[in-house]
Amino acid sequence: MKITNVYIGGWFQRTMLQLTEIYDFLRAAKTQLNLDHDKLLELRKSLGIGKIDYGVDGEEFVEFTTNVSITVKIYEDGLIVLNNKDVSEDTLFADIDELTDYYEQKLSPAINYLFSLGAPVPKELANIVNVYPYFVVCDRATKEEIADLLSRTEKQKYFEFENKNYDVTRGDKYYFINKKTDVTDNIEKYIESQIFIREFKGQMHRYLNMHRIIWEKIDKVKEQVNVKGADIVKFSSTLEGYAKTVNLIDGRINQMGTYISTREKISKSDEGLAEFLAISGYRFETLKDTLDYIKYLWDMTQTYLSSAQKLFSGLKSDVTSKSINSLTIVTSMSAGASIIGLLTKSEPKFTIFGVIYFFVLAFLGWSVTKVMSYISKNRKYEISDISYDKNIE
């Protein structure tokens, strides 16, 4: 059996404008942005770039070779595919590690720095450790040889597909693609389609989980039956932080529909993928339905968060109003004491008793203010909210 290629890849929303920026960086470490030029040169050097091509294949793309037998292809929609051609059965896992290391330690840092300005990536997404699907391409392997590869990497076979050019045996993290002819274009198209679909599904699943996490965090804030006045500002700031994250993620989700429609047209126009798309479970309509469901959940999350913010905004106003009333009382007491003093004395005289009297009044005013402030901060404010049955999502 001969192993000819190993592929990995990923996808994150990009456009043709950003592809042009990537192309300028790959050619000469150039950018129109205010980035450290020395760092750009260092990151470009680490990639070991050889030949660079700019082309169109359904979408515009940039492709470059490296000094470690790895080819990188970046499409305008953000799909990235890495291909290691210098592989063998004996060194398969070392070759996979080399490919993964190039992606994580060289390519990703370079792309991340190039796009480090502008709208931030939510911290909940920034530190995600991706589990890449590895696509291992074999040449005319027997079923026994493929089964042996599967047993060395996965314990269970999830999916099997056959057509006239290649067979696919899929585990969880590994896809074994066995070429039956010399046709290779369809294999690469298939791999690109699978990377996009898996990454698209993976992002939606992360957004689903983040909806659950953020909803529970909002619940934890709102579940306080009574809250101290001193804690209201803290809770309001917490909710404001959640709002920023929700808005950033909502923007990402709203972008996704355009990308899937374009990828669907490209895949369905390829005759080599038509048979697979017809029988597999990865129908683009299903992805679209799932995306609509995720959008609906995030709309609910935004509405729920907005209601929580309005609730605490009302409590803040209540605290402010009560504080003003307390200060008014203190001021009135001080003014009353001054008026009484003026009415009971014929003419002002500077005496020791007068000085003591002044400081006593000042101390009483300060003490009353502190007491009122303490009462305001520790006053329990009731949170009135509708409770929901959470058994159905």
C-alpha positions in Angstrom: 0.0 0.0 0.0 1.2 3.5 -0.8 0.1 6.6 1.1 0.4 9.6 -1.2 -1.0 12.6 0.7 -2.2 13.9 4.1 -4.6 16.9 4.2 -5.8 19.1 7.1 -7.6 22.4 7.0 -9.9 24.9 8.6 -12.4 27.6 7.9 -13.2 31.0 9.3 -15.1 33.8 7.6 -13.0 35.9 5.2 -13.6 37.8 1.9 -11.8 38.5 -1.3 -10.5 41.7 0.3 -8.7 39.8 3.0 -7.4 37.3 0.4 -5.7 40.2 -1.3 -4.2 41.2 2.0 -2.9 37.6 2.5 -1.5 37.6 -1.0 0.4 40.9 -0.4 1.8 39.5 2.9 2.9 36.2 1.3 4.6 37.9 -1.6 6.5 40.6 0.3 5.3 40.9 3.9 3.4 44.0 2.9 0.3 45.5 4.5 -1.6 48.8 4.5 -2.3 48.4 8.2 -0.3 49.8 11.1 1.5 46.5 11.9 5.1 45.9 12.9 7.0 45.4 9.6 9.8 43.4 11.3 7.3 41.0 12.8 5.6 40.6 9.5 9.0 39.7 7.9 9.7 37.3 10.7 6.3 35.5 10.3 6.6 35.3 6.6 10.1 33.9 6.9 8.9 31.2 9.2 6.5 29.9 6.5 9.3 28.9 4.3 7.5 30.0 1.2 8.4 28.8 -2.3 6.2 29.3 -5.3 3.1 31.4 -5.0 0.1 31.3 -7.3 -3.2 33.3 -7.5 -6.1 31.7 -9.3 -9.8 31.0 -9.6 -11.5 27.7 -9.0 -15.1 28.4 -8.1 -13.7 31.1 -5.8 -10.4 33.1 -5.9 -7.5 31.4 -4.1 -3.9 31.8 -3.2 -1.7 28.7 -3.3 1.9 28.4 -2.2 4.5 25.7 -1.6 6.9 25.4 1.3 10.4 24.1 2.0 8.9 21.2 3.9 6.9 19.6 1.1 3.6 21.2 2.3 1.3 23.0 -0.1 -1.2 25.6 1.3 -4.3 26.7 -0.5 -6.4 29.6 0.9 -9.7 30.5 -0.6 -11.4 33.9 -0.6 -14.2 32.7 1.8 -11.6 31.7 4.4 -11.2 28.0 3.7 -7.6 26.8 4.2 -6.3 23.4 3.0 -2.9 22.1 3.8 -1.4 19.1 1.8 1.7 17.2 2.7 2.9 15.2 -0.3 6.0 13.7 1.3 4.4 11.0 3.3 4.6 7.2 3.8 3.0 4.4 5.8 6.1 4.1 8.1 6.2 7.9 8.9 2.4 8.6 8.7 1.9 9.9 12.2 5.1 11.9 12.2 4.0 13.4 8.9 0.6 14.3 10.4 2.3 15.9 13.4 4.5 18.0 11.0 1.5 19.2 9.1 -0.4 20.1 12.2 2.6 21.8 13.7 3.0 23.9 10.5 -0.6 24.9 10.7 -0.7 25.7 14.4 2.8 27.1 15.0 3.5 28.9 11.7 0.5 29.6 9.5 -2.1 30.4 12.1 0.0 32.9 14.0 0.9 34.7 10.8 -2.8 34.9 9.7 -3.9 35.9 13.1 -1.4 38.8 13.4 -2.2 40.0 9.9 -5.9 40.3 10.9 -5.3 41.4 14.5 -6.8 44.8 14.0 -10.6 45.5 13.8 -13.5 43.7 15.4 -12.1 41.3 18.0 -12.8 37.6 18.1 -14.8 36.9 21.3 -12.6 35.4 24.0 -14.9 32.4 24.2 -13.7 31.5 20.6 -10.1 32.8 20.7 -8.7 29.9 22.7 -10.5 27.0 21.2 -8.3 24.0 20.5 -9.4 22.6 17.1 -9.5 18.9 16.5 -8.7 18.7 12.8 -10.0 16.0 10.5 -7.0 14.3 8.9 -7.5 13.1 5.4 -5.1 10.3 4.5 -5.0 9.5 0.7 -3.9 6.0 -0.3 -3.3 4.6 -3.7 -5.1 1.3 -4.6 -5.0 -0.1 -1.1 -6.9 -3.3 -0.2 -9.9 -3.3 2.2 -7.7 -5.2 4.7 -5.0 -2.5 4.5 -7.6 0.3 5.1 -9.1 -1.6 8.0 -5.6 -1.9 9.5 -5.1 1.8 9.2 -8.4 2.4 10.8 -7.6 0.1 13.7 -4.3 2.0 14.3 -6.1 5.4 14.5 -9.8 4.9 15.4 -11.7 2.2 17.2 -14.9 2.7 15.2 -15.9 3.2 11.6 -18.5 6.0 11.2 -19.1 6.1 7.5 -18.1 4.4 4.2 -18.6 5.7 0.7 -17.6 4.4 -2.7 -17.6 5.8 -6.2 -15.7 5.0 -9.4 -12.6 7.1 -8.6 -12.1 6.6 -4.9 -13.5 5.0 -1.7 -13.9 6.8 1.6 -13.7 5.2 5.1 -14.2 7.6 7.9 -13.6 7.4 11.6 -14.0 10.3 14.0 -10.8 12.3 13.3 -9.5 10.4 10.3 -10.7 10.0 6.7 -9.0 7.3 4.7 -9.5 8.0 0.9 -8.4 5.1 -1.4 -7.7 6.1 -5.0 -8.9 3.6 -7.6 -7.8 5.6 -10.6 -5.3 8.3 -11.5 -8.0 11.0 -11.1 -7.1 13.3 -8.2 -9.0 16.6 -8.8 -12.3 15.1 -7.4 -10.5 13.9 -4.3 -9.2 17.4 -3.5 -12.7 18.9 -4.1 -14.2 16.3 -1.8 -11.7 17.1 0.9 -12.3 20.8 0.6 -16.0 20.2 0.8 -15.7 18.1 3.9 -13.4 20.5 5.7 -15.8 23.4 5.0 -18.8 21.3 6.2 -17.2 20.0 9.3 -15.9 23.5 10.3 -19.2 25.1 9.5 -21.0 22.5 11.7 -18.3 22.8 14.4 -18.8 26.6 14.6 -22.5 26.3 14.9 -22.1 23.7 17.7 -19.8 26.1 19.5 -22.4 28.9 19.1 -25.0 26.6 20.5 -22.9 25.7 23.5 -22.0 29.4 24.1 -25.7 30.3 24.0 -26.3 27.8 26.8 -23.3 29.1 28.8 -24.2 32.8 28.5 -27.9 32.1 29.2 -26.9 30.3 32.4 -24.7 33.2 33.4 -27.5 35.7 32.8 -29.8 33.4 34.9 -27.3 33.4 37.7 -27.4 37.2 37.8 -31.2 37.4 37.6 -31.9 34.5 40.0 -31.0 36.8 42.9 -34.3 37.4 44.6 -32.9 40.3 46.4 -29.7 42.2 45.6 -27.7 44.8 47.6 -27.5 48.3 46.2 -23.7 48.0 46.2 -23.9 45.0 43.9 -26.2 46.5 41.3 -23.4 48.3 39.4 -21.3 45.2 39.4 -24.1 43.1 38.0 -24.8 45.8 35.4 -21.2 45.8 34.3 -21.3 41.9 34.1 -24.3 42.1 31.8 -22.6 44.7 29.7 -19.7 42.3 29.1 -22.1 39.6 28.1 -23.8 42.0 25.7 -20.5 42.7 23.9 -19.8 39.0 23.5 -23.4 38.3 22.2 -23.2 41.2 19.7 -19.8 40.0 18.3 -21.0 36.4 17.9 -24.3 37.5 16.4 -22.4 39.3 13.7 -20.4 36.2 12.9 -23.5 34.1 12.8 -25.3 36.5 10.4 -22.3 36.2 8.0 -22.5 32.4 7.7 -25.5 32.1 5.4 -23.7 33.8 2.5 -20.8 31.4 2.7 -22.8 28.2 2.7 -24.9 29.3 -0.3 -21.7 29.9 -2.3 -20.2 26.6 -1.3 -23.4 24.8 -2.1 -23.3 26.2 -5.7 -19.7 25.2 -6.1 -20.2 21.7 -4.8 -23.4 21.0 -6.7 -21.8 22.2 -10.0 -19.0 19.6 -9.6 -20.1 16.3 -11.2 -17.5 14.4 -9.2 -19.2 15.4 -6.0 -22.8 15.0 -7.1 -23.0 11.3 -6.2 -21.6 11.8 -2.8 -23.8 14.8 -2.0 -26.9 12.9 -3.1 -26.4 10.0 -0.6 -24.5 11.5 2.3 -25.9 13.1 5.4 -24.1 16.4 4.8 -26.9 18.1 2.8 -26.5 21.8 2.6 -30.2 22.2 3.3 -29.7 20.6 6.7 -26.9 23.0 7.4 -29.1 26.0 6.4 -31.9 24.7 8.7 -29.4 24.3 11.6 -28.1 27.8 11.0 -31.6 29.3 11.1 -32.1 27.5 14.4 -28.9 28.9 15.8 -29.9 32.4 14.7 -33.3 32.0 16.5 -31.5 30.9 19.7 -29.2 34.0 19.6 -32.1 36.3 18.9 -33.7 34.8 22.1 -30.4 35.3 23.9 -30.2 38.9 22.9 -33.8 39.6 24.0 -33.2 37.8 27.3 -30.0 39.8 27.9 -31.7 43.1 27.0 -34.5 42.4 29.5 -31.9 41.7 32.2 -30.1 45.0 31.4 -33.3 47.0 31.5 -34.2 45.4 34.8 -30.9 46.4 36.4 -31.0 49.8 34.8 -34.3 50.4 36.6 -32.7 49.2 39.9 -29.8 51.6 39.4 -32.2 54.5 38.9 -34.1 53.4 42.0 -30.8 53.4 44.0 -29.9 56.8 42.7 -33.3 58.2 43.5 -33.1 57.0 47.1 -29.5 58.3 47.5 -30.6 61.7 46.4 -33.5 61.6 48.8 -31.1 60.7 51.6 -28.8 63.5 50.8 -31.7 65.9 50.7 -32.6 64.9 54.2 -29.1 65.5 55.4 -28.9 68.8 53.7 -32.3 69.9 55.1 -31.1 68.9 58.6 -27.9 71.0 58.2 -29.9 73.9 56.8 -32.4 73.7 59.7 -29.7 73.7 62.3 -28.1 76.8 60.7 -31.4 78.7 60.6 -32.1 77.8 64.3 -28.7 79.1 65.2 -29.2 82.4 63.4 -32.6 82.9 65.1 -31.5 82.2 68.6 -28.4 84.3 68.7 -28.3 88.1 68.6 -25.0 88.5 67.0 -22.2 86.2 65.9 -19.4 85.7 68.3 -16.2 83.6 68.0 -16.2 81.2 71.0 -14.7 77.9 71.9 -18.3 76.6 72.3 -19.1 77.8 68.8 -16.1 76.0 67.3 -17.1 72.8 69.1 -20.7 73.2 68.0 -19.6 73.6 64.4 -17.5 70.4 64.5 -20.3 68.6 66.2 -22.7 69.6 63.4 -20.2 68.6 60.8 -19.6 65.3 62.4 -23.3 64.6 62.7 -23.8 65.5 59.1 -20.9 63.2 58.0 -22.2 60.4 60.2 -25.8 60.7 58.9 -24.4 60.7 55.3 -22.4 57.5 56.0 -25.3 55.8 57.6 -27.6 56.7 54.7 -25.0 55.5 52.2 -24.6 52.2 54.2 -28.3 51.7 54.2 -28.5 52.4 50.5 -25.7 50.0 49.6 -27.1 47.2 51.8 -30.8 47.8 51.0 -32.3 44.7 49.4 -33.9 45.4 46.1 -36.4 42.9 44.8 -35.8 41.5 41.3 -39.2 40.8 39.7 -38.9 38.5 36.7 -40.8 35.8 34.9 -39.6 32.3 35.5 -39.4 29.8 32.6 -39.5 26.0 32.4 -36.1 25.1 31.1 -36.8 21.5 30.2 -37.5 22.4 26.6 -34.9 24.4 24.6 
